[in-house]
């Protein structure tokens, strides 16, 4: 699948942690804790060009009439939902902005601050509607799971190559797709339900040179591949960084502590600490799940012949990303942290769940 349908993104330099501000801190925190954009009270866009970059990152080309028409249709659906369900009085400046970009600037308090809150509410509903449409499009389009995996892998590879070319010290990169056997084992091992979702069918592993290289690499991904609002909530496993320690380590982050959407102690107060029960006690990783937007133009009729009445052409490919530094990655493969030990602990749990109250299969005798 060619990347020719992707909207062009302007070139941006790699940003060092010391150069980051509130916007970058919030986006990084979203990934580290597996947060949701629904919790945010405002956006952080300051210019029209910045919004334009973001739309293109979401695979939306504002210069194409069919893309703009679709965004405005999603906006109209969101406004209609709020008016009919909650009797919200959505001002015309939000419901029908002169340009789509204005909606994001309103939600950032950059144009008229009195509309910031309602613009944020509308964008949150649009976010949900977009996800519904993206899933619906995937079900109705003749693209296989393997084909979608190939498309997203092509996108990720291009971004990783770009990161290396810009000097980010990525020393190892690999991609993988879970086997049918692995999926069955994981579903049975999950506490919630054997019908629970598997988010990591397509997985990407990125190893950087040093620990200080992790955050710049992570933020680069949010600039070139993963829109910050597409992080899948409650699916991050972060044993590499403590958020409060980042504030202590970097003065440029510390000064924004009182402006954060959530207070600095939020992570430590969470009652349900997430983690992987099968990992070793000293295993350290940043593991998160994100929806990567993928255009399906190659599987759809040209826009001028598309009779779906301003429906979207973008689906979402759910992927897992693992990031660690080289030294930690080495430690993660030793002793109880090894992948074989991990899989064995998982298999033990599966066998216990399957055989509860039944006869336990005898172990094969070694030859």
N, C-alpha and C positions, 0 to 999 in steps of 0.2 A: 504494500500500500504506500503510495507516494505521499510526501508531505506537502505537495503543491497546493492543496486547498487551505493550508494554514494561513491565517492573517499574519502579515509581516510584523515582527517585533523590533523596535529600535534597539540599537546596541547600547548596553550599559556596562560600566566597569564593575568589577568585584568590589563589594563593600566590606571593609574591615570592621570588626566589632566596635572598635573605638570610634568609628564614624557613624554608628547607628544611633537612632533617636527613638522616640516613643512609638512611632509607627512600626519600626522594625522589631522593637521589643514585644509589642502586642502580638505580632504575627508569629514570632518565634515561640512565645509562650503558648499560643494556640496549639502549636504542634507538640511542644514538650508535654503538655498535660492532656492532650486530646480534647480540647474545648470545642465549643460550638459558637458560631457567629450569632446565633439567636440571643446569646447573653450580652452582646455588645450594645452600648448606648449611643455610640457615634462611630463614624468612620474617620479616616485620617488623610483623605485626599486634599491637596492644596491647589492643584492646577488642572486645567483641562487636559493637558498632555499626559498627566499622570493617570487620569481616568481612562484616557484613550488607550494607554499601555495596558491597563488592567483588563479592559474589554477584549483587547486582542489576545491577552494571555488566556482569557476564558474562551478563546476561539471565535469571538464575535468580531466581525469586521464592520465598524460603523459606517464605512463608505459604501457598503453594499445595501441596496434598498430592501432586499428580502431579510437581511439580518436586522436592520433597524425596525422593520415592520414586525418582526417576531418579538423583539424586546418590548416594543410598545404594546403588543398583544398581551404579553405576560404582565406588563404593568397594568393594563386595563383589567385583566383577570384578578390581580391582587387588590386593586382598588374596589372592584365589585364585591369581592369576598369581604373586605373590611366594612364596606357600607351596609351590605345585606346581613352579615352575621353579627356585627357589633354596633351598627349604626354610627360608624366613624364618619366624621365630617372631614373628608380629605380635600384640602384646598386644591384649586385648579393648577396652581404653580407646581404641585407635586404630581397630580393626576395626569397632567398634560404639559410637561415641560417643553420649552422651545427645542432643546436638544437632550438626548438621553443622558449625556454627560452631566447635565445640570442636576439630575436626581442625586447623583453621588456627591456632588459638591454641596447640595442642600443638606444631605445626611452628615456631612463633615462640618457644617456650620460656616461654610465659606461664602455663601451667597446671601441668604436671609435666615438668620438664626432662629426666627420664630417657627420655621418649617422643619428644623432639624429633627425633632422627635418623630413627627409623622412620616418624614422621608425615611427614617431608619425603620419604622414599623413596616412601611410599604416594601422596602427592599428585603426585609426578612421574609415576608410572604412570597415575594418574587423568587427568592432563593429556594423555597420549598417547592413552588410550582415548577421551577426549572428542573429540579430533581425528578419530580413526577413525570414531566414530559420526556426527560432524557431516558428514563427506564422504559417508558411506553414506546419511544422511538426504537429502542434496541429490540424490543419484543416483536415489533412490526416490520423490522428490516431484515433482509436476508444476509446477515453477517453472523458467522459462527463465533463461538467463544474463542477458538484458536485464531480466527482472523482478527478479532478485537485485540487479543493479546499481542499479536504481531504488530498491529498499528501502534499500540501504546509503547511497546518495546522499541520500535523505531524512533518514536519521539524522545523517549528517555535516553537512548544511545546518542542521539544528536545533541541533547543538552549536556550530557556527560563529556562528550568530545569538546564541546564549546567551553565547558568549565576548565578542562585540562589546558586548552589553548590559551585561556586567560590567566593561567598560572596557579589555579587551585590544585594543591598537591594530592590528587586522587591516585593512590598507589594500587588500588584494586577495585574492580567493578565486575559484578556478575549478575545475571538474571536467571530466573528459574520459574517453572510452572509446576504446581503441585500435581503429583500423580493421583490417580483415582484411589489407590490404596491409602495414601497419606490423607486425602480428604475424608475418607471413611473413618480412619483412626481419629482424626482431629474432632470430627463431629460427635463421635461417641464419647471422647474424653472430656468434651466441654460440659461443665456443670449445668448450664442453663437448660439445654434441650438437644436432642439428637437432630432436631430440625433447625437448629440455629445456623446463622449465616457463617460462611467461611470467607474472610476478607482477603486472605493472602494467597489466592490461587496464582496470581502473578506477583512475583517478589523481586525486588532489586536490592542488592547489597553494595554499599559504597564504603570503602575504607580509605581514610585520609592519613596523612603522615603523622600529625600531632593532634593532641586534644584541642588545641587552640584553633585548629583548622575546621572543626566540626560546624560551628555556628556560621562562619562565612559561607561554607558549602551549603548548609541547610537554607540559608537565606537566598542564595543564588538559585536554588531550586524553586523557591516561591516567586522569583522574578522571571523565570524562564519556562517553568513547567507546571507548577502546582499553585493555582490561585489559593490564597490563604483561607478563603471561606469554604474550600472544598476538603478540608481536613475532616475525616470521619470521627465524630465525637466518641469519646470513651474507648478508643481503640489504640491509644498510645501507651507504650511501655518505655518509660524514661528512667533508667538507672545510671545515666551518665552525669546528669546535672541536677542540682537542687536550685530551684528558681531564686531563692533568697541569696544563695551564694553568688549567683551571677550579678545581682544588684550590689553585693559587697565588693566583688572583684572589679567591676567596671563603673567608674564614677559617672560616665555618660548615661548609664542605665539608672543608677541610684537616684538621680535628680528627678526622675519621672515617677517615682514610687507612688506618690499621692494622686497621680493622674490616671492610673491603671483602671481598667474596667472592673477588675476584681482586686481586693486588697492583697498585700504581699504574703499574708499567712494562709491564703485560701487553700493552697495545695496541702499544707500540713494539717488542715482541719477536715479534709475530706475523709469521710468515714470509710468508704469502700476503697481501700488502697488497691490499685490495680497492679498486677504483676503476673508473670508466667509461673504457675506452680511447678512446672517441670524443669525450669532452669536451675542451674547450680547457684549456691548461695553467693558466690563471688562473680557471677556473670553480670557484665555491665554492657548496656546497649541503648541506643535510641532507636526505637522501633515505632513507626506510626503508619497509619493507613490513610490514603487520600483518594479522592475521585479525580482522575485526570481527564479533562475534557478532550473529546475526540470528534472531529467532524466526519460525518458519514455521507458527504456529497457524492462520493463514488458509487454509493448504493441507492441514491435517490435521483429522481428525474431533475433536469435543470430547473432552477427556481421559476422560470417563466412558464413551465409546464406542470409545476407542482400544484395540485388542486387541494392541498391539505389546509388551506385557509390560514396562512401565516403561522404554520407550526414550525417547530425548531428542526435544525439539521445537525444538532450536537448531542452526542450521548456522553456518558461518563463511564470510564473504565476504573474500577476499584482495584487499587494496588497496595502492596505493602512495601515500605522502604525501611531498610536497616542501615544505620550509620554508626561508625565507631572509628577510633583512631587505631593506628597500626599496632601499637603496644597492647591496647586492650583487646583487640581482635585476637592477638596471639594468646593472651591469657584466657580468652573465652573458649579456646580449643583444648585446654589442659584439664586433666583430672575430671572432677565431677561436672565441669562445665562443657565437656566435649559433646558434640552432636549425637554420638552414639549413646552416651549416658542419658541425654535428654530424651531420645526416642525410646529408650528402654523404660524410663520412668513413665512415659506416656503410654506405652504398650501395657505396662503393669496395671495402670488405672483402667484401661479399656477392658482388659481381661477380667478384672475384678467386677466391673459394672456388668459385663455380659453374663458372667457366671454366678452372679448373686442368687443364692437359693437353688442353684443347679449344680451339676457335676462339673468340676474343674477339669479341663483337658489336661491329659498327662503330657509332660514335657518330653520332647524327643530325646532319645539316648544319643549321646555323642558317639560318633564312629571312631 
